[in-house]
Amino acid sequence: MREWLASVYSDGSKYFVSNPLPKKGEKITISLRCIVNEDLKHVILRGKVNGAEQLITMEKDRVENGLQFYSCKVTPWEDVFHYQFYLVTEEEIYYYTQYRITDYVPDEIYDFRILTDYEQPSWVREAVFYQIFPDRFCNGNPHNDVKDREYQLDGWDTIQVKDWNKEPEPFNRTHGLDFYGGDLEGIQEKIAYLKELGVTAVYVNPIFQAASVHRYDCMDYSVIDPHLGGNEALVRLSEALHEQGMKLVLDISINHTGTTHKWFNKDGVFYPKSVGAYNNKQARERSYYFFHDGNDYDTWCGVKNLPALNYTDENLREIVYRGQDSIIKKWIKEPYKIDGWRFDVGDVMARNNLVQLHKEIWPEIRKSIKEENKEAYIVGEDWADCIEHLQGDEWDATMNYFACARPIREFVGEIDLFQQRKEELQFSLKKMTAKNFKNRITQYYGKLPYVMQEIQFNLIDSHDVSRLHNNTSISFEDYKAAVVLYFTLPGAPCIYYGDEVGIQGKNDVEGCRYPMPWSKDMEKTIYYKMYHQLANLKKKNDALAYGGLQFLSNDDYVISYVRCTDTKAVFIIASVDDEERMVEIPYVYYGYQTCNHIEDLLGASVEYKDRNGKVMVRIPAHSSYLLTIQE
């Protein structure tokens, strides 16, 4: 690729769009840059207005630090203004989209996209999240603990685990009824710890009254589980977090309830009308589910104690999200004032064979949430490509398994998380190459509007997957590469509780919910030091919080990319290669005239050679860096 062509760059950030969040009809300026050169004769922005192609010749704007900027003005009138750039030389035309540069006319799938009237939760751009599975984090009030045999679920008794440090037993022995006693008071007690770590936002797994330890089998959405401290404990936690400048996001499943839910029946079954076993209120609530002949009913994923909700019922919609006193609105309002929702199994929500209402329901839910708080964060759970939900009118983000957790874990040596679910796919594959890693990321981010790229919910671990560091085949150095990658991709990183101290666990899904190992020496671990460094860098470095993404090289098993503003950059390099490699950093592409020194923000020494606007950096096997250039 020609030198100037490799330096071409634009994105949807404030550095290249005068207002990345415009109103309809607002005139904005779009910019592009490259190194100063004689080959590029014209830059043309190709957009669409009212369905018709529009070609705008961009003006040479300014020259700054060896970079030539081009700009033009546009006025978006539709929900989405999408565009690409034509780069014209005397002999050739190149076409630039969010995905790549080609020498042929590309389709519009990967166009740059500007959303109009989009209400972005802007605080997420600087956020570092911390996910808490409440029963296993901290017991702040032993008086509210679940007792042995306090109640039964599906014929199994509750178990009070009296030794906090005891290893959890398998599900086939506990049936999800082994309670350690963690609660909301325990979370509040550890706010100072979280703040010191660098956390700015807390995401808590379900806390509504339920029978099981995971609480996705809700029995009452209007009540915080008394074993977690009740409604008042949430008020106190929310106030305490907000006093420290921290945010709170709650987890909820409104796709299904538990069979113990008051709408379903306390016994988990409805009886035929002829028996006269229920009144008019029960009959109305029966319509909240999909009942069939013989009292059978639809469920989530075939799990009989998780009956699916039926959103053809208008009254259910009113109760769940439309009404002023609805479930979704209640917890956003005073006195709880949560800052967002994570929606469990968002991918299947309101989709039930002949009843496909998801494209109707999600925009309604978004509207309801944003009416209460425009800055509220809406995260949907989907492990696959969910671009259909990320166009500005439904979710703000997904739990980014598809373009973060899955490719990162595969890059450092694991089988893909989805492959692990199917026996026929569970065989040893070659480790993912850096080239394939880059392609997986760029093809996904290339379809996302930029203002949504920068608020994706990035992770490598969660309550649903084995912890990466518990895989004994993954070295600490390669685990460090994984953490560096998910902290530096566009979006907000989320630390799963205990990862920052190397919490124990088993290399399976059941082994990812061990109790938090509170001890005096946690902060001395190599895990804590790494997470503490990265969390604070994310908050303080503009390039990591607001900058765009451009991949630089992807040879063998070494990936390098840059997070950049209009004139500053952080260069990320992660190697899972068994051999030493050399990586080229073209610093002149990012506004640096000279390189007097290279610093690794993680503190390692760096060996390099400067060669006419580029440096060749020596990358030892299995090493990771966040590099900055000092002129």
Secondary structure, DSSP 8 states (H G I E B T S, - for coil): --HHHHT-B--SSTTTBS-SS--TT--EEEEEEEE--SS--EEEEEEEETTEEEEEE-EEEEEETTEEEEEEEE---SSEEEEEEEEE-SS-EEEE-SS-EESS---STT-EEEESS----GGGGG--EEEE-GGGT--S-GGG---TTS-EETTEE-EE---TTS----HHHHTT-EE----HHHHHHTHHHHHHHT--EEEE---EEESSSS--SEEEEEEE-GGGTHHHHHHHHHHHHHHTT-EEEEEE--SB--TTSTTT-TTS----GGGT-S-HHHHHHHTTB-B-GGG-B-BSTT-TTSBBB-TT-HHHHIIIIISTT-HHHHTTSTTT---EEEETTTTTTTEETTEE-HHHHHHHHHHHHHHH-TT-EEEE--SS--GGG-SSSS-SEEB-IIIIIHHHHHHTT---TTGGG-GGG-S------HHHHHHHHHHHHTTS-HHHHTT-EE-S-BTTB--GGG-TTS-HHHHHHHHHHHHHSSSEEEEETTGGGT----SSGGGG-------TTGGGSHHHHHHHHHHHHHHH-HHHHH-EEEEEEEETTEEEEEEE-SS-EEEEEEE--SS-EEEEE-GGGGT-S--SEEEETT-----EEE-SS-EEEEE-TT-EEEEEEE-
